[in-house]
């Protein structure tokens, strides 16, 4: 019964945060964690450092691409690949 109450609290926090969008999702997820720790006296586990480092690396790489204009180049290449694929699919339909 206690697990069900805890699950409902976390889901309410996450769904409400998802409806608000943006930073509210992380903030309300943290509020749900605070409720579990201080109200239900659950012990939090270690943070997933590897996952956080991967997220930081991806954000840094995308920021570098955006600042240097590399993102625009990648989008142009992707558009040309999509156009080439579209032309090939139209050619195969004619055959």
ChimeraX attribute file (.defattr): number of C-alpha atoms within 10 A of each C-alpha:
attribute: neighborCount
match mode: 1-to-1
recipient: residues
	/A:1	6
	/A:2	8
	/A:3	8
	/A:4	9
	/A:5	10
	/A:6	16
	/A:7	14
	/A:8	12
	/A:9	16
	/A:10	20
	/A:11	14
	/A:12	15
	/A:13	21
	/A:14	21
	/A:15	14
	/A:16	15
	/A:17	18
	/A:18	16
	/A:19	10
	/A:20	12
	/A:21	11
	/A:22	10
	/A:23	10
	/A:24	16
	/A:25	18
	/A:26	15
	/A:27	14
	/A:28	20
	/A:29	20
	/A:30	15
	/A:31	16
	/A:32	19
	/A:33	18
	/A:34	15
	/A:35	16
	/A:36	18
	/A:37	13
	/A:38	10
	/A:39	9
	/A:40	11
	/A:41	10
	/A:42	12
	/A:43	9
	/A:44	10
	/A:45	6
	/A:46	6
	/A:47	8
	/A:48	8
	/A:49	9
	/A:50	9
	/A:51	10
	/A:52	11
	/A:53	11
	/A:54	11
	/A:55	12
	/A:56	12
	/A:57	12
	/A:58	12
	/A:59	12
	/A:60	12
	/A:61	12
	/A:62	14
	/A:63	14
	/A:64	13
	/A:65	15
	/A:66	12
	/A:67	10
	/A:68	11
	/A:69	11
	/A:70	14
	/A:71	15
	/A:72	12
	/A:73	12
	/A:74	12
	/A:75	11
	/A:76	12
	/A:77	12
	/A:78	12
	/A:79	12
	/A:80	12
	/A:81	12
	/A:82	12
	/A:83	12
	/A:84	12
	/A:85	12
	/A:86	12
	/A:87	12
	/A:88	11
	/A:89	11
	/A:90	11
	/A:91	10
	/A:92	9
	/A:93	8
	/A:94	6
	/A:95	5
